[in-house]
Amino acid sequence: MKWSGNEPWIAHYILNTNSQIHNAGRGAGKSLQTEDLRRALSGPGDERKLARLEELIVAQMAIKKARAVGGMDKPTQLAEYQHA
């Protein structure tokens, strides 16, 4: 695979962001929490990323509520509905 020029920068960014999130976490072996992502994206220049994270969280909550109202609390129930 030939690198075009952007890929090393992107790989560095992803590794750096992953390191920040891990450091913001509660320690090794713990699962990643939403607050860890918020802390990692609270730095200068990350306002757009933090805003997008908040949008995705709101969308996820809306989907969860819609599934509960529709009686599809579990993903398996949704899969059964889609194949019916």
mmCIF file as gemmi writes it, N, C-alpha and C atoms, coordinates in Angstrom:
data_model
loop_
_atom_site.group_PDB
_atom_site.id
_atom_site.type_symbol
_atom_site.label_atom_id
_atom_site.label_alt_id
_atom_site.label_comp_id
_atom_site.label_asym_id
_atom_site.label_entity_id
_atom_site.label_seq_id
_atom_site.pdbx_PDB_ins_code
_atom_site.Cartn_x
_atom_site.Cartn_y
_atom_site.Cartn_z
_atom_site.occupancy
_atom_site.B_iso_or_equiv
_atom_site.pdbx_formal_charge
_atom_site.auth_seq_id
_atom_site.auth_asym_id
_atom_site.pdbx_PDB_model_num
ATOM 1 N N . MET Axp A 1 ? 0.85 -1.175 0 1 0 ? 1 A 1
ATOM 2 C CA . MET Axp A 1 ? 0 0 0 1 0 ? 1 A 1
ATOM 3 C C . MET Axp A 1 ? 0.891 1.232 0 1 0 ? 1 A 1
ATOM 4 N N . LYS Axp A 2 ? 0.584 2.168 -0.846 1 0 ? 2 A 1
ATOM 5 C CA . LYS Axp A 2 ? 1.359 3.391 -0.953 1 0 ? 2 A 1
ATOM 6 C C . LYS Axp A 2 ? 0.651 4.508 -0.185 1 0 ? 2 A 1
ATOM 7 N N . TRP Axp A 3 ? 1.394 5.223 0.642 1 0 ? 3 A 1
ATOM 8 C CA . TRP Axp A 3 ? 0.85 6.337 1.413 1 0 ? 3 A 1
ATOM 9 C C . TRP Axp A 3 ? 0.817 7.572 0.541 1 0 ? 3 A 1
ATOM 10 N N . SER Axp A 4 ? -0.294 8.275 0.522 1 0 ? 4 A 1
ATOM 11 C CA . SER Axp A 4 ? -0.424 9.456 -0.324 1 0 ? 4 A 1
ATOM 12 C C . SER Axp A 4 ? 0.061 10.734 0.35 1 0 ? 4 A 1
ATOM 13 N N . GLY Axp A 5 ? 0.168 10.739 1.637 1 0 ? 5 A 1
ATOM 14 C CA . GLY Axp A 5 ? 0.616 11.95 2.325 1 0 ? 5 A 1
ATOM 15 C C . GLY Axp A 5 ? -0.252 12.272 3.513 1 0 ? 5 A 1
ATOM 16 N N . ASN Axp A 6 ? -1.568 12.076 3.406 1 0 ? 6 A 1
ATOM 17 C CA . ASN Axp A 6 ? -2.477 12.373 4.51 1 0 ? 6 A 1
ATOM 18 C C . ASN Axp A 6 ? -2.56 11.246 5.525 1 0 ? 6 A 1
ATOM 19 N N . GLU Axp A 7 ? -2.352 10.025 5.083 1 0 ? 7 A 1
ATOM 20 C CA . GLU Axp A 7 ? -2.551 8.88 5.964 1 0 ? 7 A 1
ATOM 21 C C . GLU Axp A 7 ? -1.676 8.898 7.207 1 0 ? 7 A 1
ATOM 22 N N . PRO Axp A 8 ? -0.356 9.207 7.113 1 0 ? 8 A 1
ATOM 23 C CA . PRO Axp A 8 ? 0.445 9.237 8.343 1 0 ? 8 A 1
ATOM 24 C C . PRO Axp A 8 ? -0.077 10.271 9.343 1 0 ? 8 A 1
ATOM 25 N N . TRP Axp A 9 ? -0.542 11.41 8.853 1 0 ? 9 A 1
ATOM 26 C CA . TRP Axp A 9 ? -1.084 12.437 9.735 1 0 ? 9 A 1
ATOM 27 C C . TRP Axp A 9 ? -2.364 11.942 10.4 1 0 ? 9 A 1
ATOM 28 N N . ILE Axp A 10 ? -3.213 11.284 9.617 1 0 ? 10 A 1
ATOM 29 C CA . ILE Axp A 10 ? -4.466 10.76 10.151 1 0 ? 10 A 1
ATOM 30 C C . ILE Axp A 10 ? -4.189 9.679 11.19 1 0 ? 10 A 1
ATOM 31 N N . ALA Axp A 11 ? -3.253 8.783 10.874 1 0 ? 11 A 1
ATOM 32 C CA . ALA Axp A 11 ? -2.9 7.726 11.829 1 0 ? 11 A 1
ATOM 33 C C . ALA Axp A 11 ? -2.362 8.339 13.122 1 0 ? 11 A 1
ATOM 34 N N . HIS Axp A 12 ? -1.523 9.348 13.005 1 0 ? 12 A 1
ATOM 35 C CA . HIS Axp A 12 ? -0.977 10.022 14.195 1 0 ? 12 A 1
ATOM 36 C C . HIS Axp A 12 ? -2.116 10.661 15.005 1 0 ? 12 A 1
ATOM 37 N N . TYR Axp A 13 ? -3.053 11.314 14.317 1 0 ? 13 A 1
ATOM 38 C CA . TYR Axp A 13 ? -4.174 11.958 15.005 1 0 ? 13 A 1
ATOM 39 C C . TYR Axp A 13 ? -5.01 10.92 15.756 1 0 ? 13 A 1
ATOM 40 N N . ILE Axp A 14 ? -5.315 9.803 15.096 1 0 ? 14 A 1
ATOM 41 C CA . ILE Axp A 14 ? -6.132 8.767 15.733 1 0 ? 14 A 1
ATOM 42 C C . ILE Axp A 14 ? -5.417 8.198 16.952 1 0 ? 14 A 1
ATOM 43 N N . LEU Axp A 15 ? -4.129 7.918 16.82 1 0 ? 15 A 1
ATOM 44 C CA . LEU Axp A 15 ? -3.37 7.388 17.955 1 0 ? 15 A 1
ATOM 45 C C . LEU Axp A 15 ? -3.298 8.391 19.09 1 0 ? 15 A 1
ATOM 46 N N . ASN Axp A 16 ? -3.102 9.657 18.768 1 0 ? 16 A 1
ATOM 47 C CA . ASN Axp A 16 ? -3.034 10.707 19.785 1 0 ? 16 A 1
ATOM 48 C C . ASN Axp A 16 ? -4.374 10.857 20.502 1 0 ? 16 A 1
ATOM 49 N N . THR Axp A 17 ? -5.464 10.872 19.74 1 0 ? 17 A 1
ATOM 50 C CA . THR Axp A 17 ? -6.794 10.996 20.339 1 0 ? 17 A 1
ATOM 51 C C . THR Axp A 17 ? -7.104 9.779 21.212 1 0 ? 17 A 1
ATOM 52 N N . ASN Axp A 18 ? -6.749 8.6 20.739 1 0 ? 18 A 1
ATOM 53 C CA . ASN Axp A 18 ? -6.966 7.385 21.517 1 0 ? 18 A 1
ATOM 54 C C . ASN Axp A 18 ? -6.184 7.447 22.832 1 0 ? 18 A 1
ATOM 55 N N . SER Axp A 19 ? -4.975 7.942 22.774 1 0 ? 19 A 1
ATOM 56 C CA . SER Axp A 19 ? -4.154 8.079 23.978 1 0 ? 19 A 1
ATOM 57 C C . SER Axp A 19 ? -4.785 9.065 24.958 1 0 ? 19 A 1
ATOM 58 N N . GLN Axp A 20 ? -5.303 10.184 24.441 1 0 ? 20 A 1
ATOM 59 C CA . GLN Axp A 20 ? -5.959 11.176 25.299 1 0 ? 20 A 1
ATOM 60 C C . GLN Axp A 20 ? -7.186 10.58 25.975 1 0 ? 20 A 1
ATOM 61 N N . ILE Axp A 21 ? -7.97 9.836 25.235 1 0 ? 21 A 1
ATOM 62 C CA . ILE Axp A 21 ? -9.18 9.231 25.793 1 0 ? 21 A 1
ATOM 63 C C . ILE Axp A 21 ? -8.804 8.208 26.861 1 0 ? 21 A 1
ATOM 64 N N . HIS Axp A 22 ? -7.78 7.407 26.568 1 0 ? 22 A 1
ATOM 65 C CA . HIS Axp A 22 ? -7.336 6.414 27.546 1 0 ? 22 A 1
ATOM 66 C C . HIS Axp A 22 ? -6.836 7.099 28.817 1 0 ? 22 A 1
ATOM 67 N N . ASN Axp A 23 ? -6.066 8.174 28.656 1 0 ? 23 A 1
ATOM 68 C CA . ASN Axp A 23 ? -5.558 8.902 29.821 1 0 ? 23 A 1
ATOM 69 C C . ASN Axp A 23 ? -6.673 9.59 30.595 1 0 ? 23 A 1
ATOM 70 N N . ALA Axp A 24 ? -7.729 9.992 29.903 1 0 ? 24 A 1
ATOM 71 C CA . ALA Axp A 24 ? -8.861 10.637 30.571 1 0 ? 24 A 1
ATOM 72 C C . ALA Axp A 24 ? -9.72 9.626 31.302 1 0 ? 24 A 1
ATOM 73 N N . GLY Axp A 25 ? -9.526 8.346 30.967 1 0 ? 25 A 1
ATOM 74 C CA . GLY Axp A 25 ? -10.33 7.28 31.561 1 0 ? 25 A 1
ATOM 75 C C . GLY Axp A 25 ? -10.012 7.051 33.022 1 0 ? 25 A 1
ATOM 76 N N . ARG Axp A 26 ? -10.686 6.086 33.567 1 0 ? 26 A 1
ATOM 77 C CA . ARG Axp A 26 ? -10.554 5.799 34.989 1 0 ? 26 A 1
ATOM 78 C C . ARG Axp A 26 ? -9.461 4.786 35.291 1 0 ? 26 A 1
ATOM 79 N N . GLY Axp A 27 ? -8.616 4.487 34.346 1 0 ? 27 A 1
ATOM 80 C CA . GLY Axp A 27 ? -7.523 3.551 34.582 1 0 ? 27 A 1
ATOM 81 C C . GLY Axp A 27 ? -7.588 2.364 33.651 1 0 ? 27 A 1
ATOM 82 N N . ALA Axp A 28 ? -6.514 1.629 33.648 1 0 ? 28 A 1
ATOM 83 C CA . ALA Axp A 28 ? -6.41 0.476 32.756 1 0 ? 28 A 1
ATOM 84 C C . ALA Axp A 28 ? -7.438 -0.588 33.136 1 0 ? 28 A 1
ATOM 85 N N . GLY Axp A 29 ? -7.98 -1.22 32.14 1 0 ? 29 A 1
ATOM 86 C CA . GLY Axp A 29 ? -8.935 -2.294 32.369 1 0 ? 29 A 1
ATOM 87 C C . GLY Axp A 29 ? -10.365 -1.841 32.549 1 0 ? 29 A 1
ATOM 88 N N . LYS Axp A 30 ? -10.579 -0.562 32.657 1 0 ? 30 A 1
ATOM 89 C CA . LYS Axp A 30 ? -11.936 -0.033 32.81 1 0 ? 30 A 1
ATOM 90 C C . LYS Axp A 30 ? -12.52 0.242 31.431 1 0 ? 30 A 1
ATOM 91 N N . SER Axp A 31 ? -13.825 0.123 31.328 1 0 ? 31 A 1
ATOM 92 C CA . SER Axp A 31 ? -14.459 0.407 30.046 1 0 ? 31 A 1
ATOM 93 C C . SER Axp A 31 ? -14.553 1.916 29.845 1 0 ? 31 A 1
ATOM 94 N N . LEU Axp A 32 ? -14.56 2.299 28.608 1 0 ? 32 A 1
ATOM 95 C CA . LEU Axp A 32 ? -14.616 3.699 28.24 1 0 ? 32 A 1
ATOM 96 C C . LEU Axp A 32 ? -16.006 4.25 28.512 1 0 ? 32 A 1
ATOM 97 N N . GLN Axp A 33 ? -16.061 5.394 29.119 1 0 ? 33 A 1
ATOM 98 C CA . GLN Axp A 33 ? -17.33 6.036 29.44 1 0 ? 33 A 1
ATOM 99 C C . GLN Axp A 33 ? -17.5 7.296 28.583 1 0 ? 33 A 1
ATOM 100 N N . THR Axp A 34 ? -18.724 7.76 28.439 1 0 ? 34 A 1
ATOM 101 C CA . THR Axp A 34 ? -18.999 8.963 27.675 1 0 ? 34 A 1
ATOM 102 C C . THR Axp A 34 ? -18.254 10.159 28.249 1 0 ? 34 A 1
ATOM 103 N N . GLU Axp A 35 ? -18.169 10.233 29.558 1 0 ? 35 A 1
ATOM 104 C CA . GLU Axp A 35 ? -17.457 11.346 30.191 1 0 ? 35 A 1
ATOM 105 C C . GLU Axp A 35 ? -15.979 11.358 29.812 1 0 ? 35 A 1
ATOM 106 N N . ASP Axp A 36 ? -15.392 10.189 29.585 1 0 ? 36 A 1
ATOM 107 C CA . ASP Axp A 36 ? -13.993 10.125 29.152 1 0 ? 36 A 1
ATOM 108 C C . ASP Axp A 36 ? -13.834 10.786 27.791 1 0 ? 36 A 1
ATOM 109 N N . LEU Axp A 37 ? -14.774 10.529 26.895 1 0 ? 37 A 1
ATOM 110 C CA . LEU Axp A 37 ? -14.742 11.165 25.577 1 0 ? 37 A 1
ATOM 111 C C . LEU Axp A 37 ? -14.927 12.675 25.703 1 0 ? 37 A 1
ATOM 112 N N . ARG Axp A 38 ? -15.852 13.087 26.547 1 0 ? 38 A 1
ATOM 113 C CA . ARG Axp A 38 ? -16.078 14.528 26.74 1 0 ? 38 A 1
ATOM 114 C C . ARG Axp A 38 ? -14.819 15.216 27.26 1 0 ? 38 A 1
ATOM 115 N N . ARG Axp A 39 ? -14.141 14.596 28.236 1 0 ? 39 A 1
ATOM 116 C CA . ARG Axp A 39 ? -12.911 15.179 28.775 1 0 ? 39 A 1
ATOM 117 C C . ARG Axp A 39 ? -11.832 15.262 27.708 1 0 ? 39 A 1
ATOM 118 N N . ALA Axp A 40 ? -11.703 14.215 26.898 1 0 ? 40 A 1
ATOM 119 C CA . ALA Axp A 40 ? -10.679 14.194 25.863 1 0 ? 40 A 1
ATOM 120 C C . ALA Axp A 40 ? -10.942 15.247 24.787 1 0 ? 40 A 1
ATOM 121 N N . LEU Axp A 41 ? -12.21 15.554 24.543 1 0 ? 41 A 1
ATOM 122 C CA . LEU Axp A 41 ? -12.567 16.526 23.508 1 0 ? 41 A 1
ATOM 123 C C . LEU Axp A 41 ? -12.858 17.915 24.063 1 0 ? 41 A 1
ATOM 124 N N . SER Axp A 42 ? -12.45 18.183 25.275 1 0 ? 42 A 1
ATOM 125 C CA . SER Axp A 42 ? -12.749 19.487 25.876 1 0 ? 42 A 1
ATOM 126 C C . SER Axp A 42 ? -11.632 20.496 25.667 1 0 ? 42 A 1
ATOM 127 N N . GLY Axp A 43 ? -10.593 20.117 24.948 1 0 ? 43 A 1
ATOM 128 C CA . GLY Axp A 43 ? -9.465 21.015 24.727 1 0 ? 43 A 1
ATOM 129 C C . GLY Axp A 43 ? -9.754 22.047 23.649 1 0 ? 43 A 1
ATOM 130 N N . PRO Axp A 44 ? -8.851 23.019 23.524 1 0 ? 44 A 1
ATOM 131 C CA . PRO Axp A 44 ? -9.028 24.041 22.482 1 0 ? 44 A 1
ATOM 132 C C . PRO Axp A 44 ? -8.922 23.423 21.094 1 0 ? 44 A 1
ATOM 133 N N . GLY Axp A 45 ? -9.777 23.861 20.197 1 0 ? 45 A 1
ATOM 134 C CA . GLY Axp A 45 ? -9.786 23.356 18.835 1 0 ? 45 A 1
ATOM 135 C C . GLY Axp A 45 ? -10.661 22.136 18.639 1 0 ? 45 A 1
ATOM 136 N N . ASP Axp A 46 ? -11.239 21.61 19.706 1 0 ? 46 A 1
ATOM 137 C CA . ASP Axp A 46 ? -12.077 20.416 19.609 1 0 ? 46 A 1
ATOM 138 C C . ASP Axp A 46 ? -13.555 20.731 19.797 1 0 ? 46 A 1
ATOM 139 N N . GLU Axp A 47 ? -13.936 21.988 19.697 1 0 ? 47 A 1
ATOM 140 C CA . GLU Axp A 47 ? -15.329 22.38 19.949 1 0 ? 47 A 1
ATOM 141 C C . GLU Axp A 47 ? -16.287 21.692 18.992 1 0 ? 47 A 1
ATOM 142 N N . ARG Axp A 48 ? -15.916 21.613 17.717 1 0 ? 48 A 1
ATOM 143 C CA . ARG Axp A 48 ? -16.796 20.979 16.732 1 0 ? 48 A 1
ATOM 144 C C . ARG Axp A 48 ? -16.951 19.491 17.008 1 0 ? 48 A 1
ATOM 145 N N . LYS Axp A 49 ? -15.856 18.856 17.411 1 0 ? 49 A 1
ATOM 146 C CA . LYS Axp A 49 ? -15.905 17.422 17.704 1 0 ? 49 A 1
ATOM 147 C C . LYS Axp A 49 ? -16.765 17.155 18.932 1 0 ? 49 A 1
ATOM 148 N N . LEU Axp A 50 ? -16.619 18.009 19.935 1 0 ? 50 A 1
ATOM 149 C CA . LEU Axp A 50 ? -17.429 17.853 21.142 1 0 ? 50 A 1
ATOM 150 C C . LEU Axp A 50 ? -18.903 18.081 20.832 1 0 ? 50 A 1
ATOM 151 N N . ALA Axp A 51 ? -19.197 19.082 19.999 1 0 ? 51 A 1
ATOM 152 C CA . ALA Axp A 51 ? -20.586 19.337 19.607 1 0 ? 51 A 1
ATOM 153 C C . ALA Axp A 51 ? -21.163 18.141 18.847 1 0 ? 51 A 1
ATOM 154 N N . ARG Axp A 52 ? -20.356 17.54 17.977 1 0 ? 52 A 1
ATOM 155 C CA . ARG Axp A 52 ? -20.826 16.366 17.23 1 0 ? 52 A 1
ATOM 156 C C . ARG Axp A 52 ? -21.06 15.189 18.172 1 0 ? 52 A 1
ATOM 157 N N . LEU Axp A 53 ? -20.182 15.016 19.15 1 0 ? 53 A 1
ATOM 158 C CA . LEU Axp A 53 ? -20.377 13.958 20.144 1 0 ? 53 A 1
ATOM 159 C C . LEU Axp A 53 ? -21.699 14.153 20.864 1 0 ? 53 A 1
ATOM 160 N N . GLU Axp A 54 ? -21.992 15.386 21.265 1 0 ? 54 A 1
ATOM 161 C CA . GLU Axp A 54 ? -23.251 15.678 21.954 1 0 ? 54 A 1
ATOM 162 C C . GLU Axp A 54 ? -24.446 15.382 21.051 1 0 ? 54 A 1
ATOM 163 N N . GLU Axp A 55 ? -24.34 15.728 19.758 1 0 ? 55 A 1
ATOM 164 C CA . GLU Axp A 55 ? -25.423 15.422 18.816 1 0 ? 55 A 1
ATOM 165 C C . GLU Axp A 55 ? -25.662 13.917 18.725 1 0 ? 55 A 1
ATOM 166 N N . LEU Axp A 56 ? -24.583 13.157 18.664 1 0 ? 56 A 1
ATOM 167 C CA . LEU Axp A 56 ? -24.713 11.709 18.564 1 0 ? 56 A 1
ATOM 168 C C . LEU Axp A 56 ? -25.311 11.111 19.83 1 0 ? 56 A 1
ATOM 169 N N . ILE Axp A 57 ? -24.979 11.672 20.978 1 0 ? 57 A 1
ATOM 170 C CA . ILE Axp A 57 ? -25.541 11.19 22.242 1 0 ? 57 A 1
ATOM 171 C C . ILE Axp A 57 ? -27.04 11.446 22.28 1 0 ? 57 A 1
ATOM 172 N N . VAL Axp A 58 ? -27.453 12.642 21.854 1 0 ? 58 A 1
ATOM 173 C CA . VAL Axp A 58 ? -28.883 12.971 21.819 1 0 ? 58 A 1
ATOM 174 C C . VAL Axp A 58 ? -29.614 12.045 20.847 1 0 ? 58 A 1
ATOM 175 N N . ALA Axp A 59 ? -29.017 11.799 19.678 1 0 ? 59 A 1
ATOM 176 C CA . ALA Axp A 59 ? -29.643 10.901 18.695 1 0 ? 59 A 1
ATOM 177 C C . ALA Axp A 59 ? -29.758 9.485 19.248 1 0 ? 59 A 1
ATOM 178 N N . GLN Axp A 60 ? -28.724 9.03 19.938 1 0 ? 60 A 1
ATOM 179 C CA . GLN Axp A 60 ? -28.76 7.69 20.522 1 0 ? 60 A 1
ATOM 180 C C . GLN Axp A 60 ? -29.874 7.584 21.563 1 0 ? 60 A 1
ATOM 181 N N . MET Axp A 61 ? -30.046 8.614 22.366 1 0 ? 61 A 1
ATOM 182 C CA . MET Axp A 61 ? -31.108 8.604 23.381 1 0 ? 61 A 1
ATOM 183 C C . MET Axp A 61 ? -32.48 8.6 22.718 1 0 ? 61 A 1
ATOM 184 N N . ALA Axp A 62 ? -32.639 9.351 21.623 1 0 ? 62 A 1
ATOM 185 C CA . ALA Axp A 62 ? -33.919 9.389 20.91 1 0 ? 62 A 1
ATOM 186 C C . ALA Axp A 62 ? -34.241 8.021 20.313 1 0 ? 62 A 1
ATOM 187 N N . ILE Axp A 63 ? -33.24 7.363 19.759 1 0 ? 63 A 1
ATOM 188 C CA . ILE Axp A 63 ? -33.451 6.028 19.192 1 0 ? 63 A 1
ATOM 189 C C . ILE Axp A 63 ? -33.834 5.049 20.296 1 0 ? 63 A 1
ATOM 190 N N . LYS Axp A 64 ? -33.172 5.145 21.426 1 0 ? 64 A 1
ATOM 191 C CA . LYS Axp A 64 ? -33.468 4.251 22.548 1 0 ? 64 A 1
ATOM 192 C C . LYS Axp A 64 ? -34.909 4.442 23.029 1 0 ? 64 A 1
ATOM 193 N N . LYS Axp A 65 ? -35.347 5.704 23.129 1 0 ? 65 A 1
ATOM 194 C CA . LYS Axp A 65 ? -36.722 5.982 23.55 1 0 ? 65 A 1
ATOM 195 C C . LYS Axp A 65 ? -37.727 5.483 22.516 1 0 ? 65 A 1
ATOM 196 N N . ALA Axp A 66 ? -37.429 5.665 21.242 1 0 ? 66 A 1
ATOM 197 C CA . ALA Axp A 66 ? -38.34 5.219 20.19 1 0 ? 66 A 1
ATOM 198 C C . ALA Axp A 66 ? -38.473 3.699 20.196 1 0 ? 66 A 1
ATOM 199 N N . ARG Axp A 67 ? -37.375 3.008 20.433 1 0 ? 67 A 1
ATOM 200 C CA . ARG Axp A 67 ? -37.451 1.546 20.505 1 0 ? 67 A 1
ATOM 201 C C . ARG Axp A 67 ? -38.291 1.107 21.693 1 0 ? 67 A 1
ATOM 202 N N . ALA Axp A 68 ? -38.155 1.801 22.822 1 0 ? 68 A 1
ATOM 203 C CA . ALA Axp A 68 ? -38.926 1.446 24.01 1 0 ? 68 A 1
ATOM 204 C C . ALA Axp A 68 ? -40.415 1.668 23.769 1 0 ? 68 A 1
ATOM 205 N N . VAL Axp A 69 ? -40.771 2.773 23.108 1 0 ? 69 A 1
ATOM 206 C CA . VAL Axp A 69 ? -42.168 3.069 22.819 1 0 ? 69 A 1
ATOM 207 C C . VAL Axp A 69 ? -42.739 2.046 21.847 1 0 ? 69 A 1
ATOM 208 N N . GLY Axp A 70 ? -41.925 1.637 20.877 1 0 ? 70 A 1
ATOM 209 C CA . GLY Axp A 70 ? -42.375 0.68 19.878 1 0 ? 70 A 1
ATOM 210 C C . GLY Axp A 70 ? -42.306 -0.761 20.341 1 0 ? 70 A 1
ATOM 211 N N . GLY Axp A 71 ? -41.883 -0.985 21.572 1 0 ? 71 A 1
ATOM 212 C CA . GLY Axp A 71 ? -41.806 -2.332 22.094 1 0 ? 71 A 1
ATOM 213 C C . GLY Axp A 71 ? -40.596 -3.101 21.602 1 0 ? 71 A 1
ATOM 214 N N . MET Axp A 72 ? -39.605 -2.384 21.106 1 0 ? 72 A 1
ATOM 215 C CA . MET Axp A 72 ? -38.393 -3.033 20.613 1 0 ? 72 A 1
ATOM 216 C C . MET Axp A 72 ? -37.208 -2.595 21.456 1 0 ? 72 A 1
ATOM 217 N N . ASP Axp A 73 ? -37.213 -3.009 22.713 1 0 ? 73 A 1
ATOM 218 C CA . ASP Axp A 73 ? -36.156 -2.6 23.626 1 0 ? 73 A 1
ATOM 219 C C . ASP Axp A 73 ? -34.825 -3.252 23.293 1 0 ? 73 A 1
ATOM 220 N N . LYS Axp A 74 ? -34.87 -4.45 22.749 1 0 ? 74 A 1
ATOM 221 C CA . LYS Axp A 74 ? -33.646 -5.194 22.484 1 0 ? 74 A 1
ATOM 222 C C . LYS Axp A 74 ? -33.379 -5.226 20.988 1 0 ? 74 A 1
ATOM 223 N N . PRO Axp A 75 ? -32.088 -5.171 20.592 1 0 ? 75 A 1
ATOM 224 C CA . PRO Axp A 75 ? -31.758 -5.228 19.161 1 0 ? 75 A 1
ATOM 225 C C . PRO Axp A 75 ? -32.274 -6.484 18.481 1 0 ? 75 A 1
ATOM 226 N N . THR Axp A 76 ? -32.392 -7.609 19.204 1 0 ? 76 A 1
ATOM 227 C CA . THR Axp A 76 ? -32.904 -8.836 18.588 1 0 ? 76 A 1
ATOM 228 C C . THR Axp A 76 ? -34.352 -8.672 18.16 1 0 ? 76 A 1
ATOM 229 N N . GLN Axp A 77 ? -35.126 -7.932 18.957 1 0 ? 77 A 1
ATOM 230 C CA . GLN Axp A 77 ? -36.517 -7.684 18.591 1 0 ? 77 A 1
ATOM 231 C C . GLN Axp A 77 ? -36.582 -6.837 17.322 1 0 ? 77 A 1
ATOM 232 N N . LEU Axp A 78 ? -35.66 -5.882 17.183 1 0 ? 78 A 1
ATOM 233 C CA . LEU Axp A 78 ? -35.626 -5.043 15.991 1 0 ? 78 A 1
ATOM 234 C C . LEU Axp A 78 ? -35.272 -5.881 14.771 1 0 ? 78 A 1
ATOM 235 N N . ALA Axp A 79 ? -34.311 -6.779 14.909 1 0 ? 79 A 1
ATOM 236 C CA . ALA Axp A 79 ? -33.908 -7.639 13.795 1 0 ? 79 A 1
ATOM 237 C C . ALA Axp A 79 ? -35.068 -8.543 13.378 1 0 ? 79 A 1
ATOM 238 N N . GLU Axp A 80 ? -35.805 -9.07 14.336 1 0 ? 80 A 1
ATOM 239 C CA . GLU Axp A 80 ? -36.948 -9.914 14.021 1 0 ? 80 A 1
ATOM 240 C C . GLU Axp A 80 ? -38.021 -9.129 13.276 1 0 ? 80 A 1
ATOM 241 N N . TYR Axp A 81 ? -38.223 -7.868 13.67 1 0 ? 81 A 1
ATOM 242 C CA . TYR Axp A 81 ? -39.214 -7.014 13.018 1 0 ? 81 A 1
ATOM 243 C C . TYR Axp A 81 ? -38.795 -6.719 11.573 1 0 ? 81 A 1
ATOM 244 N N . GLN Axp A 82 ? -37.512 -6.456 11.365 1 0 ? 82 A 1
ATOM 245 C CA . GLN Axp A 82 ? -37.028 -6.111 10.026 1 0 ? 82 A 1
ATOM 246 C C . GLN Axp A 82 ? -37.122 -7.297 9.084 1 0 ? 82 A 1
ATOM 247 N N . HIS Axp A 83 ? -36.992 -8.521 9.585 1 0 ? 83 A 1
ATOM 248 C CA . HIS Axp A 83 ? -37.025 -9.706 8.724 1 0 ? 83 A 1
ATOM 249 C C . HIS Axp A 83 ? -38.445 -10.25 8.546 1 0 ? 83 A 1
ATOM 250 N N . ALA Axp A 84 ? -39.397 -9.687 9.234 1 0 ? 84 A 1
ATOM 251 C CA . ALA Axp A 84 ? -40.774 -10.192 9.148 1 0 ? 84 A 1
ATOM 252 C C . ALA Axp A 84 ? -41.456 -9.739 7.875 1 0 ? 84 A 1
